[in-house]
Amino acid sequence: MLAAHHCVILQYHHFSDDTPAITSVSLEQFDDHLEYLLTHDFNVLPLRQVVSALKNNEVLPDRCVSLTVDDAYRSVYTNASPRLKKLDWPLTVFVNTEAVDQGLSSYMTWDQMRELSTQGVMFENHGHGHIHMIRKKQAESDEGWQQRVTDDITTAQQRITKEIGIAPKLFAHPYGEYNPTTMHIINQMGLTGFGQQSGPAWPGVDFSVLPRFPMAAQYASLENFRTKVNTLPFPVVKALPRDPLVSLQQRRPTLTLRLVPGAYSKAAIQCYIAGSNDVRIDWSTNTPDQFSVSPDFDLAPGRHRTNCTMPSSEKGRFHWYSHNWFVRKADGSWYSEY
């Protein structure tokens, strides 16, 4: 078995043909995903094991994958877990506990989650109310906002611990939204965080917002899936800015990446922003192995990503790095959810 120091973490929501496509994989798609992992000898590992190995710089098997789900929807119980049980593959579910406590029909019940827990499914923290944690309320002080976010995470921590009997160690940022303050909060609580930006996880990433590949709609096609589960880390040693929130005066944000010296070809690097290659890449004249990438167009209000890739020495495998941008409306108000 080949060794590696990275793992691809996949993020799902619904497993159904009847739920919103933008957050769903069809059952045929999910079956195709599992069949691909099985027939190509992927190593499907528990997320806690992956995190421990990355933090301690321990070797992981090559073609490592970890499966995660956000929101604890009922289709996890009815459609995903029976398939994974047959394969004896682990699963991690991030739970927003208020919806479960309210007994919403689209979510699993605590009894169902306790049943899955006995089968090895891990349940982790996704906040209580699935709130937009980076959004301050009108007239809310910084202290009040930080306390509200802390209380929301703490409530979920307590509810999962009480109902499942195992205290969460991991946290998924709702909507994939985060900033340095929310990252600090979960660090202070002793949690490891996960976002929704793409790319494999490796020891060089920020453990308050580890990357995951979202799996839904066209992004879950078998062609896309095949590319993503075979990705390798982009050799980034420093990335700026740390805060993905774009200022109101800026609509063309710049991402600056410093790379491991000599571990790449400049000509092979390609970057996309909001799915477009209409970008500008500028290499630093003062700092070797550093470049900046920005869009040649204004970003609309919403969530966007800068994705940078380059081919590896292994045929068909790409290095991949992703950075989130959260863009508000010109008046400072927030974009609506899709």
N, C-alpha and C positions, 0 to 999 in steps of 0.2 A: 504494500500500500504506500503510495506516494505521500509525502508530508507537506504541510503548508502552514501558514500563519494567518489564515483568513477563513472567513465563512460567509456565505450568502444567506441573508435572512429575508424571508418572504413574508409579506403582509397581505392578509385576506380580510374580508368582511362577511359578505353573504356567499353561501354555496347554494345557488338556486337558479332556476330558469324564470322565476316569477318576481324577483326583486329588482330594484333599480340597477340597470346595467353598469352605471358609473361606479358602483361599489360592489359589484357582483362578479363571480365566475359562474358560468353554467356548469352543470354536473358533467357534461361532456368535456368541457375544458379542464375541470379538476381531475377527472379520470385520466386525461391525456398528460397532465402534469405528473401525476403519480406514476403512470406507466413509464414516462421518460426517465424519471429519477431511478426507478427500479431497474430498467433495462440498461441504463448507462452507469450502474454501480455507484450511485451517489451515496454519501454517508449522511443520513438524516439524524441530527443530534438534538438533544434537549437544549433549549436556549440558555438555561442557567449554566450548563456545562460549557457551552461556547463562550459565554461571558467570562467565566472563570479562567478558561484557557487563554483568552486574549489578554486579560488583565495580568496574568502571570507569565505571559510570553511563552506559553507552552505550545508544543506542536499539535496541530489539528490535522486530520486526514484531508488530502486534496479532495476537491469536489464535495466539500462540506456544505450542507444546507440545513437551515432550521426553519420550521414552519410556525408562523404566528397568526393570530386572528384578533382584530379589534372589535370591541363592543358586545361580545357574548350573545350574538343573535342565535335564535332557535335552530337555524339550519346547521350550526356547528354540531348540535346534538343529533339532529335527524339525518344529516347528510354527510358531514365531514368526518366525525369521529368514528362511525362504523367502518368507513373505508380505511382509515388509519389504523384502527384496531386490528383489522385483518392483516395488515403489513407489520404490525407491532412497531409503529413509528410514533415518536413523541409529538406533542402539540402544546403550544403555549397560547393561552387566551387572556387578553387584557380586558378587564371588566370595568365598565362604568356602572357603579353599584346602584345609583338612584333608580335607573330604569328597571333593574331587577327587583328592587324593593317595592316599586310601584306595581309590579306584576304585569308589565306591558307584554302583550301576547306575542310580539315579535322577538322577545328575548327568552333565553333559558331561565328556568327557575333555579333557586338555590338547591333544591333537591336534585335536579338534573346535573348541576355542576358538582355536587358532592359525589354523585354516581360516577361521573367522568374522572373525578379526582382519584377515586379508588383504582381507576384504570391507568393512572399515570399522567393524565392531562394536568398541566400546571396553570393556575389562575393567578394573574398578576394585576397590578394597579393601572387603571386608566382614568383615574379621577372619579369623583362621585357623580357630579352633574354633567359631565362631558362639556364643560364650559370652555369658552375661548380664553385661555389663561393669560394671554398677552394683552388683552383688551381691558383697559381701565374703564370703570363706569364714570358717568358724568359727575364731576365734583368729588370724585373719590381720591383720597390722598394716596401717596406711594405706600405708606405704612398700611393703610386700610386695604389696598389692592393686594399687597404681599400677604397679609394675614388671611384674606379671603381665599387666595390660591392655596396657601398652606393648609387651611382648614378643609378645603375640598379634597386635597390629596390625602390628608390624615383621615378623613371620614371614610374614604374608600379603603384605606389601609386597615382600619379597624373593622369594617364590615366584612371584608374578605377573610381576615384572620379569624373572626368569630364564626362565620358560616362555613368556611372550608377547613379551618384548623391549621392552616399553614400561612405564615406571614409573607406577603409579597416582598420580593427583593428587586423587582424590575418595574419600570414605569414607562408607559407609552404616552407621549404628549398628544392630547386630543387635537384632531385636525392637523397633526404634524406641526403645530404652531409652538414656537418657543422663543425665548430671548435669554440674554445672560442672567437675568434675575431668576427666571423660572428654572434655568439650568442649575443655578446656585442653590435654589430651594431643594431640589431633589437630591443634589449632592449632600447637602446638610442633613437630609433625612436618611442618608445611607442607601439610596436607590440608584440603580443604573438606568439611564434613560434611552428612549428610542424615538426616532422621528419617522418621517415619511419621505425623506430624500433618498435617492437611489445610490447603489454602490455596495460592494462587499465590505464587511466589517473586518478590521485588522487592528493590531496593537497601536497603530499610529492615529486612530480616530479619537474623538472626544467622547468619553464614556457617559456623558450626560445627554447625548443625542446621537446614538449609534444609527447608522443608515439601515434602511430596509427597502426592498423593491416592492412597491405596491402592485398587487395583482388584481386587475379588474378590467372589464371591457376590452378594448383593442390591445391594451397593454398586457393582457393575459393570453394572447394568442400563442400557439405552440412555438411559432418562430421567435417571438419576443421572449418567451419563457426560456427557450434553449439558449439564446444569447446571454440572458441575465444570470442564469444559474451557473454559467461557465465563466463569469467575469472574474477578474483579478484586481487587486488594489491598485489605484493610481499612486505613483510614488511621491505623495505630497508630505512635506515635512512642516509646512506652515501655510495656513489659509486665513485670509482677512477679507471682509470683516467677520467677526464672530457673531455679531448681531444681524439677523436676516431681515429685520424691519427696515424698509426703505424710507428715507426722510421724505417729507412732503415736497421738498424742492427738487428732489431727484427722481427722474423717471428712467434713467439709464444707469443702473447701479453697476459698479465695477467689482469683480472678484479677482483677488490677487493670490496666486499660488506659487509657492517655492517648492521645487522638486529636489529629489535626491540627485546629486551631481552625476551626470553621465548615464542615467538610467532610462533614457528616452531618446526619441528622435523628434526634433522640433517640427519637422515637416509632417510627421505622422499624427500629431495632436489635432483633434477636431473638437470644437465646442459648439453647443447649441443652447439657446435660451428661449424658453417658452416654445420649444419645438422647432425653432428657426435657426438656420445657420447664418443669418444676416448679423454677424457679430464681428467685433474688432478684437484681435489678439495682438498685444504689444509686449515684446520681450524687453526686460530691464537692461539698460546699459551699465548700471552701477552694481546690480546684484546678480551674479551669475545664477543661471538655472531658475529664474523667476519670471513669470509673465502675468499679465492682467488681461481679463476678458470682459467685454461689456457689449450690450446690444446696440445696434445701429438704428434702433427704433424705440419709441416710448413704450414701457410696459403698462398695460391696462391694469386697473385695480383688480386684485385677486392674489392667488398663490401661484408662484412661478418657480422654475428651477433652471439653474445653469448646470448643464451636464457636459463634462469633458471626457473624451475617450481616446485611446490609442491602441493599435494592435500590439499583441504580445509576441514573443518568440514562438509561442505555441499556436499552431494553426487553428483559426476559428475562435480564439479567445482574446478578449479585449480588457485592457485596464479601464476602470470607470470611476469617476468622481462626480459628486453632485452637491450643489449648494442651494438652499431655499432662499426665495425672496418673498416677502409679504408686503404688498403694495396697497396702501389706502387710497381712498378717493381724494381729490384735490382739496376738499374742505375738511379733511381729517377724519371723515366718517369711514366705517368699515364696509368692505364688499359683502354682498349677500352670499349665502351658501348655495351650492348647487345641489 
